[in-house]
Amino acid sequence: MTQKITPGTAALLTLAPLLWAGNAVVGRLVHELVPPITLNFLRWALAFALLLPLAHGVLRAGSPLWPHWRRYALLGLLGVGLYNALQYLALQTSSPLNVTLVGSSMPLWMLVLGALFFGVAVTRRQLLGAALSMAGVLCVLNHGQWSALLALRLVPGDLFMLLATLSWSLYSWLLVRTVGPAGVRGDWAAFLMAQMVFGLGWSGLMAGGEWALGAHHIAWGWPLALALAYIAVGPAIVAYRCWGMGVQRVGPAVAGFFANLTPLFAALLSAAFLGELPHAYHAVAFALIVGGIVVSSRR
């Protein structure tokens, strides 16, 4: 976790936000075709099927996974079961740009959780970077009108995304603190499958609850099929692989700042596919977020 940020590491930590921005846009595009928590379950069910040929051995009866099932069940709950379910819920009432900008508070939560629960010291430069990122988040929440900050009212989507960000921040810390058996941790596909098998169970339970409440309409067709194919392969398998490698190299605190590139990519993709053009205050928020990345990652 002390490796210097190389071009290869930066590429890994940049590709993941790009794919996640696409995930937010696609989630918004299909929000009327499928219930949000069901979408999360279908996504991971398909990703599970795609990854199974590469990592089926981790599920066998004598696998080293099972003695450590509790820690992987927790990783699966936070990273697979909760994070995207909450994000898809947020996209029911918020735009992809706003959702990803609210998620830009992640560096702050990374630092707070690291200091409170993992004994990680926080530097002044990291605090300054987190402050810049939070300023960007506040800028978009109050639409650039700082005088209205005291009267700010969060919509449900904003609250869901804040909860999702907390879940992902804790997941990222546990990701680097989970040593686990070498047979699982040493193979990226097995490591992801170990989380996915439990996460799929969690997301299935949540989807069952959603159906029990009456939200079970699914408009099957090519738009939904193509959306599922993308979110199962790109944001699920590829992005999780890139993020995991990047976090292992530089640690969650630094990686968290790269996650703030997601709103920038979301703005570009939203303009291209949803016709949701950014406003001037979005540009200010982007500048603050990128400034936070630069300040926090300098040595």
Summary of the structure (lengths in Angstrom):
residues: 299
radius of gyration: 18.6
end to end distance: 14.5
largest distance: 61.2
contacts: 1083
relative contact order: 0.23
helix: 80%
strand: 0%
